[in-house]
Amino acid sequence: MSSDTIAAIATPPGRGGVAIIRISGPLALTIGLQLSQKDKLPIRQLLYSDFISDSGETLDKGLIVYFKAPNTFTGEDVVEFHAHGSPVMVDCLLNQCLLQGARLAKPGEFSERAFLNEKIDLTQAEAIADLIHASSLTAARMAVKSLQGDFSRQVNAISNDLIYLRTYVEAAIDFPEEEVDFLGDGKIAALLEQLIHTVQSLRANATQGALLREGLSIVIAGKPNAGKSTLINQLAGREVAIVTDIAGTTRDVMREHILLDDLPVQLIDTAGLRESQDVVEKEGIRRAWQEVRQADCVLLIIDINHPEDREMLEMELQGQLAEKVPVIPVYNKIDTSNHSFPVIDTKASYLSAKSGEGIDALKQRIKATVGYQPGEGKFLARRRHLQALDKTCELLSIGQQQLLLQNAGELLAEDLRQAHLVLCEITGEFSSDDLLGNIFSSFCIGK
């Protein structure tokens, strides 16, 4: 429990019908009584009241509600003022709370207190922010599932299995005189194999959640006049980029946010990749390569009438892209070509960005290439969750090799211990202060 009291406006800035000021901490009730001039506040009951300043002036009329610790979101005493949504009067009311001994809350501090007071774990705290920022209905539903503890329960189940396995291994080390060879009887190997499989399965589901939460950055690259801007217009469903027959029309990076099913995608249109002496176009090309290097996926647009461009552009991309970033070759302008093209091509897409033919097939290829499977994920996840699961699986696999190849119980025990610590970082059972600071600093003030 914190010794200080925090206050913040919990509703979005601007004018509105209602604005809420939230206070949490040991002085919450005292401040609520002072500003409402009431002798007592009933628990969990909205009470109509004047809000009075320390000089006796009536600032507003509204509702006040008191939540008594520990049965609150933060685990502390909480008071909320529901006032009219005038920014001026709400600021005055907040200042009165500060004058009575509260301090202004930092971003995410209410959620941080809920975590520190063990009302929620770290994945549930993150789910609050994810729900607020959800960009699709599916993402919002999955954030709610995370908030309800779906992800946490699966992580905790693996943690319990790890504890059991660690106990078994430690017993085998501590009692070597026993006639039974605990390390060699096959039980530990079987449990370890099953545990690795469970972590991998959870990681696969978490990948879907991470895609839905963070979305994809897709760069549309290619030579000038290949149809990049026409394609981004087609994918966006409206004219967001200027399209002309003049090569090099696009000089700067242009971004457009769309949804592929429920998958958030940031499309990035870039200047055509070619040698140029034009100062402005050269800067546009430099920025295009900069975006390519940061992409999650690249659509390489090739004029089907110039198929020879593909090999050269792919060679240039190889030196710029991060490892494992997929590149989807897209042959455009099939409506202008008399050449036949494959009905089924596992590596490239064929379309007409002008007419829209082949667009739906391209969307499906994008989702398949990045591994997105609608409906498969059951919770939202973050990159740090994926990294923790990857590291956990890596340590378990190393321990498995120590057991199978060297029968080294002590080394296996250490790998299991390290894997357990890494796994516990997901829910916050074991977390550094720096990690917590980074997570909660990204929250809204008032949450």
N, C-alpha and C positions, 0 to 999 in steps of 0.2 A: 504494500500500500504506500502511495506517495504522500509526502508530508505537505506538499503544496497543492493549490487548487487551480485548475486551468479553465479557461473560458474561450469560446469562439462562436462565430456565426456558423450554423450548421446547414444553412440553405444557400443556394447560389447567389452571387452578387447581383444587384440590380433591383428594380421595382417589382413588386408582386403582391398577391393578396395576403400572404402570410410569410413571415420570416421567423426563424427559430434560433435562439441563442442557447447554447448548451454549456453547463458548468459541471465539472466533476472534481471531487476532492473533499477534504474534511470541512471546508468552509462553505460548501455548496448550500446546505440547508440554511445556515446563518445568512448568507447573501440573499437567498430566496425570501426569507422572512423579512429582511430589511427592506428589500425593494417592493415587496407586496404589502408591507405594513400589516401582516397577519400575525396572530398569536401562535398559530400552528398550521402546518400543511399536511393534509391527509396523504397517505401513501398511495401512489398510482391512481390518483383521481385528478382530472382536470378541474381547475378552479378558476372562475372568472375573477379578475382582479385589476385594480389600478397598479401601474408601475410608477413608483415614487422615487425621485432623486434624493440625494442627501440634503438638499436644500428645501425639500418639501414640495417641489414642483411635480405635477403629474406629467410624466413623459408620454404615457400611452395607456390604453386599456387592452387587455388581452387575456390569455390563459396561462396559467402556471401549473406545472406538474412536478411532483417530487418522487424520486425512486430511491429507496433506502438500500444501502449496502448490506450484504454482499450480492443481493439479487438484482444486479444491474449489468448493463453491457460492460462497463469498465471494472466492475467489482467494488466501486466506490460509491459514496453518495452522489447522486446526479439530480440536478434541477434544470428544467427547460422552461424558457419564456417563449410563448407563441405570440408574437406581436404583429402589428400591421407591417407590410413590407415596404416601408419607407426607408431608404438607405440612410437618411439623415437621422431619423429617430432610432433606428436599430443601432447605429454607431453610438448614439448617446446612451442607449441602454447598456451596450457592451462596455462603454467607458465607466458607467456606474458600477458594473461588476468588478472591473479592475480596481476602482477606487476602494471597494470593500475588501480587497485582499487577494483577489484572483490575479492570475497573470495570463497573458495571451498564449493560447495553445500553439505548439509547433505543428507542422503538417503531420498528420497521422498519429498524433499523440494520444487521442482517445483510444484508437485501435491498439496502439503500443501498450497502453495501460491494461487493456483487456487481455493482451497476450501475457504481460508480466504478472498479472494477477490470476493467470491460469483459467481465464474464462473461455479463451479460444487458443488454438495452437497457431503456428506461423503460417501454415497453408490456408487456414481459415481467415486469418488476417489479410493475407494477400488476396483472397477471394473477394473480400469486401471492395478493394480497389478495382479488381477485375470486373466485378458486377457493375460498378459505376461507369467504367470505361468500355463496357461490352459494345461491340460494333455490329452485332447481329443477334437475333433472337436465340439461336442455338448457343452462341457464346454466353449469353445471359443465363440461359438455363443451366449450362455446365458450370458457370460460376456459382450458381445457387447450390448445385450439388457439392462443389468443393466447400462452400460455406457450411453446408450441413455435415461435412466430415467424410464424404466418400473417399477422397484421396487419402486423407489422414488414416482412415481405418485400414486401407490396404498397406500403407507404409508401416503402420504399427503392427500389423499381422506379420510382415516380413521381419520387423525388429524382434518380435517375440520368438520367431523361428530361429533367428540368429542367436538370441540369448540361450535358447535351448541347445543349439549346436555348440556354442562356446562352452557351456557348462559340461557337455559331454566330452569335448576335447580336453578341457582342463582336468576333468576326472581321469582321463586316460593318461595324462602326463603325471598327475600327482600320485597315482597308484600303479606304477609300472610293475609291481610285484604280483599283481593279480594274474591268475592263470588265463583269463580271457584277454585276447589281443584286441582292445577296443579300437585301435587305429586300423587294424587290418581285417576286422570282421565284416567290412563292407557297409555297415550301417551309416558311418559318417560320410563315406563316399556317396551313398544314395541320397542322404539328406542334403548334402552339398550340391549335388546335381539338380535336385528338385528346387533348391533355393535359387540357384542361378537361373533356372527356367522361369521361376516366378518373377524375379527381378526383370528379366528380359521382357516378359509379358506386360508387366506394369510400365516399362519403358516405352513399349509400343503404343499403349493407350495414352501415355503422357505426351508422346509425339503429336498425336492428333489434337490434344488439348493445347499444346504449345502453338501449333499452326493456327488454331482458331483464335487464340489470344493475341499473338503477335503478328499474324498475317504473313504475307509474302511480299518481298520487294522484287518485282519482275522488270528487268530492263529490256527494252525493245531496241535492238541494235542492228546495224546493217549499212550498206552503201547508200549514198544519196539517191532519192527517187525510187527506192525499192518498195515503198508503200508503208513505211513505219507509222506515219501520222494517220493515214487512212485506217490502219489496223487499230490504233488506240481509240479512234473515234468509233469504230465498229464495236470494240469490246466495251467501251463506256456507254454506248447506246445514245450518244449525242456528239455534236461537233465541239470538241474541246481543243483540237489542234488545227492550225492552218494547213490546208492542203492545196498545192499548186503543181503544175507540171515542171516547174523550175527546180532543178537539182540544188540542194542546199538551202531550201526554204527554212527548215528548222535550224536555228542557230544556238538555241539554249536548251537546257534541260526543262522538261515539262512533266508534271506529276498529276495523276488522276487516281482517286480511290474508287474501287468497285468491289462487288461481291461476286465470287464464283460459287454458286449455291450459297452457303453461309461462310465461305472462306474469304476473309478480308485480303484484298490484294492492292498494292500500290503499283500502278503502272507508271513506268518512267520512259518517256519518249526522248530520244537523244539525237544529236546532230549526226548526219551521215559520216561514216568512217572512210576517210580518203585523205590524200595529201592535198593541202591547200596553202596558198600564199596569202589569202584573205585573213587579216588580223582577227576579225570578229569570228569568222568560221573556225579558225585555228583554236581560239579559246573555247568555242562550243565543242569541238572534237576532244580537246583536253578534258573538259568536264564530262563528256560522254564516257571516256575511258575510266574516269574516276568513279562514275556510277557503276560501270561494269564490274570493277574490282570489289564493290560493296554489295553486289546483287545476290539474292537467294536463288535466282533462276534467270537465264538469258534466253530471250526469243531472238534468234538470228534470222533476220528477214532477208530472203534472197529472191530477186526477180527471176521467175522461172525461165525467162528468155535469156538469162545470163547465168546458167547453173555453174559455170566455172568459178564464180565468185566464192562459192561455199568453201572450197579447200583453203584458199588464201585467208579468208576471214577466220576460219576455225584455227588455223595456225597462229594467227595474231591473238586470238582469244586465249589460247593455251598458256601464253606467257603472262596473261593479265589476271586470270581467274584464280580464286582460292580453290583449294583442293575440294573435290566432290561437288562443286557447284554445277548443276546440270545445264546443258545448252540444248535447246530444242530448235533444230533447223526448220524454218517455215518458208516453203516455196509459195510466193505470192503471185498474183496476176494470172491464175490458171485460165481465166476467162479471155485472156489475150493470146494464149499459146495454142498452136496446133499440135504440139508434142503430147504424146501420151505420158501418163505418170502412174506410178504404182497405185493399185487399189488399196493395198495394205502395205504400209511402210512402218516398221517398228522404230525407226530413227527420226523420221521427218514428218511434218504436216504439210498438206497442200490445200490452198484456199484462195479465195478472191476477197480481199479486204474491201473491195468496192461494192460487190454484190452481197457479201455475207456468206457465200457458199464455203463450207468447211469450218466456219467459226465455232460451231458447237463441238465439232470433233477436236478442235484445238483446245477448247476449254477442258474437255475430258482428258486430253493428253497432259495438260499442265497439272491437273490434280493427280493423275496417275504417276507422273514423273516425280513430284515432291512427296508422294506417299500419303496423300490425303484421302481418307475414306469416310464419307459422310455418315454420321450416326454411330461410328465406332467408339469415339472418345466419350468418356463419362464424367470428365472433370477438366477444368482448365489447368494448365501447367505453365511453368516458366522455364527459361533456359537454365537457370540454376538448378531446377529440379532434374532436368535431363542430364546435366553434368554430374550431379550427385549420384544418380542412378547408374550412369556410365562408369563412374569411379568405383561404386560399390560392386558392380559386376566384374570390373577389372580385378579388384582385390580378391574377390571370391574365386575367380579363375586362377589367379596366381596361387592362392591357397590350395586349390584343387591339384595343381601341378606339384606343389610341395608334398602333398599327401600321396599322390599316385606314383610319383617318380622317386621320392626320397623317404617316404614314410616319416616326414619331419613334423612331428606334432607341435613342437614349440613354434616353428615358423608358421604353421597353419593357424595356431592360436593368435599370433600377432596379426596376421592378415585378417582374421575374423574380427579382431578388436578394431582395427582400422576401418574395416568395412562398416561396422556398427556405428562408429563415430560419424562417418560420412553420411550414412543413411539418416541418422538422427538430426543432421543439419536441415533436412527438408521440413520437418515439423517444428524445429526450433528447440527440441529437447537438448541439443548441443549446438550452440551458435555463438559466433564471435560478436562482440559489440559492434564491430565495423559492419558486419553483415546486417545486423538489425538496423543500424543507422541508415544504410543504403536503401533498405526495403521501405521503412516507414517514412523516409524523407520524400518519397515519390507520391505519398497519399495527399488527398485534399485536406486543407485546414478545416477543422470541424469533424473529421473522421479519425 
